[in-house]
């Protein structure tokens, strides 16, 4: 490096807070060209922005390890100390020159101290501890001491909870910083966080938040000790030891003085002290910090810059060469030297390094900083990969793009985003090296954009975790005794001084519960001031809202959209419930009354619409006598009455009374008296709510899902809940009332005493399998006997048998012909089986009997469980009046025919009650006299020959239709039928 001897060399030394950097900027702008080296990328960016504001961006360059802005007409260069360009400039300045003693970076600052000179002026800025070393190394240097403009004094030890505003608390590990920041957030509303591991953009954002007064506290590492000019009044040390990368050591006095000196600004005095577990400082150290008097630096870190690139060994030897000066000593190996030594020992690298050019390239690669900090081995492996790419030309774009893509993710916690930010800084540095990547401008912009996104995400994560803006604002306003400004947006979110304070749900304000009690009182007071006009606007909008925007829940809540605005309460009767509104007292009685009127109108109209048939029945003045009393009972039960509880009342109703009730849609079923229109899902849902209100229940039963014919029967659920839901329990299931009546209509046609099987219509109505249907029938009072039999193949229908030529008939077979066909088929199949058996025996083959295909069937008989202490009733024959089964002990337990009545089945209106003709009634009475159960004569009661069949169960089956075999004996039957 060229040493410029010309120009005045000045060392401006003194404590912090003296404006040395500001003076250097003014001196540089007084020259035509200049270069200034700064210790931090963050500080370099700050100085660059100041010079750009003064001279414009076209003449100012910014050069750091991870950023390079170089316009065409550069006059002023702002750079980190490591990146200072080797050019001839009128002015040169190096800030924080006392870092010459730093074990990691000191050799860089020492090199700039010895070799960087301006043509007209050179400035070295730093601590007064560097005076002897500079005087010894640089002949003719001029010294200027700048005194502190304000006083720095010791204030002792303070707890974090008693820390004054505008304080900086210093820690020396990430864990300590995060723990203190969390405690301050809880007690003081939040803080900014500054650490050396943060990117400049993140640190700038955190510092800006502190400087703007959004938070009053700053938690930082010792990175705060240089380059940051902040409005700090007090500095507190949480520890007096730090880990320097090799060991835990006490802080040097001049390090503590550098950090403590950040307290106070210009002429405003500052204080310093300790907090937490840090020990009280001794008086001598306190005096040294207050007066900025420290022992001089005795030894500077130095490394040879005259390097030899013949081989890797020669390069390492030149790096380890001694200085030959007592004041300049080699420090510990920096990261780049350690990486070089590690790579030298790798055989693959030794094979690839063949000359001085390869050695120089390898050294450039080794100088890539270990931003990631995972492990030396990881860092060395990455450097080897980069070196291999560069020897082949450049880093492949697809490989680099994939590496950046894996990093470009902004989600995750603080640690995850911090790691990604450290990773992208590596690629930002690589992209800044000339010739290392293809399309340099693209990758420089790409890496910078990713770093900016991650920096913003990290700032947001830090702010979200360690800053409670609302608490900070409220506490500051409380101290200043200012009124708070509150607002409400269209979503009901309430903000106080721009911070979220709660949410307006309907007509109730839900404050945020994360603050203290004092804070909550302030929030509520300010929030209700903003909500007062909002309550009136909402009440007007609610009152004019259509009913479609309102609804009720199955627990009686009243909703306006997604907001609960009230609930139903018990009224004068079940069909007229009352309303209780959810309105804050602060809204006023006028708002509450307006909301109540609107909700009452809604529920009244809802009841009138869904229970219109029931209300019409209640208001029908034409109903008199027993019919009016029965209507009252039905209204009281909300349209659904189990028949067994009112059997006597039903029996007493004459045909005129029943007809009058039927006009209102009342159906007299075998099991339930109900109004079919009220079994729909909407009336059922409301009926359960109204009944629960009338009964004063705390928890309301919920209506079953719509469209289900059966639902599970839960033993703990009261039977009345099923009735109100439109179901009747029967065994393990409960069946819908209207479908049960349809099933009852089918069961009335069966021989319930002798036994019957289920037909497809019964299974179709219930939607059950045969096994499930058997359990349902048992729940309805029938005995189900399970059996197994050979499955009978479906018979060919006579219509499918081809008729003789020239003859044809579409007439169906008579009952006698079908019986004859079955007997003929059976004989023919038996003959064919016997013929096959005889042929097998004649051939000496074993005879195998084909196993018949079996099927399961159930036989159902009426068998209600007897009730104790009741005399059997009946006609002396032990059977009901239809002859299908024994009569039950109680009138309400027997089928309606046993009580001299039939349920409604859509009978013709001109027929008498029950829907039977007079002829049918006479035949029934004759049957009772005969003792056959009162069944009418017909083909269901007689076989061929007219003999009555009382005991044999009737069977029903569904069989597939088959085509007739023209060669079978049934062809004869078809001919016999046509001849008849």
Buried (B, 14 or more C-beta within 10 A) or exposed (E): EEEBEEBEBBBBBBBBBBBBBEBBBEBBBEBEBBBBBBBBBBBBBBBBBBBBEEEEBEBBBBBBBBBBBEEEEBBBBBBBBBBBEEEEBBBBBBBBBBBBBBEBBBBBBBBBBBEBBBBBBBBBBBBBBBBBBBBEBBEEBEBEEBEBBBEBBBBEBBEBEEBEBBBBBBBBBBEBBBBBBBBBBBBBBBBBBBBEBBBBBBBBBBBEBBBEEBBBBBBBBBBBBBBBBBEBBBBBBBBBEBEEEEEEEEBBBBBBBBBBBBBBBEEBBBBBBBBBEBEEBEEEBBEBBBEBEBEEBEBBBBBBBEBBBEBBEBBBEBBEEEBEEEBBBBBEBBBBBBBBBBBBEEEEBEEBBEEBEBBEBBBBBBBBBBBBEEEEEEBBBBBBEBBBBBBEEBBEEEEBEEBBEEBBBBEBEBEBBBBBBBBBBBBBBBBBBEEBBEEBEEBBEBBBEBBBBBBBBBBBBBBEBBBBBBBBBBBBBEEEEEEBEBBBEEEBEBBBBEBBBBBBBBBBBEBBEEBEEEBBEBBBBBBBBBBEEBBBEBBEEBEEBEEEEBEBBBBBBBBBEEBBBBBBEBBEEBBEBBBEBBBBEBBBEEBBEBBBEBBBBBBBEBBEEBBBBBBEBBEBEEBEEBBBBBBEBBBBBBBBBBBEEBBEBBEEBEEEBBEBBEEBBBBBBBBBBBBBBBBEEEBBBBBBBBBBBBEEEEEBBBBBEEEEBBBEBEEEBEEBBBBBBBBBBBBBBBBBBBBBBBBBBEBBEBBBBBBBBBBEBBBEBBEBEBEBBBBBBBBBBBBBEEEEEEBEEEBBBBBBBEBEEEEEEEEEBEEEBBEBBEEBBEEBEEEEEEEEEEEEEEEEEEEEEEEEEEEEBBBBBBBBEEEEEEEEEBBEBEBBBBBBBBBBBEBBBBBBBBBEBBBBBEBEEEEEBBBBEEEEBEBBEEBBEEEBBBBBBEEEBEEEEEEEBEEEBBEEEEEEEEEBBEEBBBBEBBBEBEEE
